Amino acid sequence: MKDNRAKTTIERERSNEVVSLVVPSHPKYLYVIRSAIFPLVMDAGFPKREAQRVVLAVDEACSNIIKYAYEGDYTRSYSLDITIGQGKFVVELKDSGRKPDVSKIVPRKLDDVKPGGLGTHFIASVFDSVQYDTSREGCTVLTLVKEKQ
Amino acid sequence: MGVEVTLEKINAGFLLKVKGDVDMNTSSDVRGALAQVFEQQSSGMKALLIDLSQVRYMDSSGIATLIEGMQHCMKKGARLRLCELSPSVRDVFELARLGSVFEIFPTISEASAGL
């Protein structure tokens, strides 16, 4: 039986500091992720504005998991491994939903003003690297990397 | 983390006040309030003002909701004006390069002027 509580496990290892979160796929828990991410980005030495943008982009990535990977199924869960150190902030999101067609994930043109499609733009704008790994059996891993300037 | 939406009738039309985080979980509440405005809307409505001063966070679903609202207003010949954007919301608009798409005012009184 799945544990649907917002379970947060904090693992701080000496060599590479990793914070791990396992979150139910209900969007009501998105604020938990935002609340966790913001101080971590600030602690990593990013300015406040950058930290807010990282929070936004991670929130969008999580929303995409709920909408597209889990197709609105709020009874699932996904994980985030946040690695801090060595001049970068790395978020690895793992879900066990429908695998995306990575070739179709492209930020839309902003001069085309319409509802929807902005999340991918935010993710691509904020992070220096956005990589999907769909090769693993049963899961998709999205790795987001933000380098410190 | 929820959102509170209150609706006031003003001379030019309606003032919608939004408080809280507008994200995938709560944007439907804002969308519902907008639908309520458009149901009540009389043909003489000149504008819908949306006060965002108490919104500390907004994601793409919130932006999408506002774009839908703006498009609906345009179809009805009314104006949608955003007021008092908090710094974090202003930054999201900047990131989305929407600053020139919406009519944005520093205060409600300035947004009400000339309507």
Boltz contact constraints between the chains, C-beta under 6 A:
constraints:
  - contact:
      token1: [A, 27]
      token2: [B, 24]
      max_distance: 6.0
  - contact:
      token1: [A, 27]
      token2: [B, 25]
      max_distance: 6.0
  - contact:
      token1: [A, 28]
      token2: [B, 25]
      max_distance: 6.0
  - contact:
      token1: [A, 30]
      token2: [B, 23]
      max_distance: 6.0
  - contact:
      token1: [A, 31]
      token2: [B, 1]
      max_distance: 6.0
  - contact:
      token1: [A, 52]
      token2: [B, 88]
      max_distance: 6.0
  - contact:
      token1: [A, 59]
      token2: [B, 59]
      max_distance: 6.0
  - contact:
      token1: [A, 60]
      token2: [B, 60]
      max_distance: 6.0
  - contact:
      token1: [A, 63]
      token2: [B, 24]
      max_distance: 6.0
  - contact:
      token1: [A, 110]
      token2: [B, 97]
      max_distance: 6.0
  - contact:
      token1: [A, 113]
      token2: [B, 101]
      max_distance: 6.0
  - contact:
      token1: [A, 115]
      token2: [B, 64]
      max_distance: 6.0
  - contact:
      token1: [A, 115]
      token2: [B, 67]
      max_distance: 6.0
  - contact:
      token1: [A, 115]
      token2: [B, 68]
      max_distance: 6.0
  - contact:
      token1: [A, 116]
      token2: [B, 64]
      max_distance: 6.0
  - contact:
      token1: [A, 118]
      token2: [B, 60]
      max_distance: 6.0
  - contact:
      token1: [A, 118]
      token2: [B, 63]
      max_distance: 6.0
  - contact:
      token1: [A, 118]
      token2: [B, 96]
      max_distance: 6.0
  - contact:
      token1: [A, 119]
      token2: [B, 60]
      max_distance: 6.0
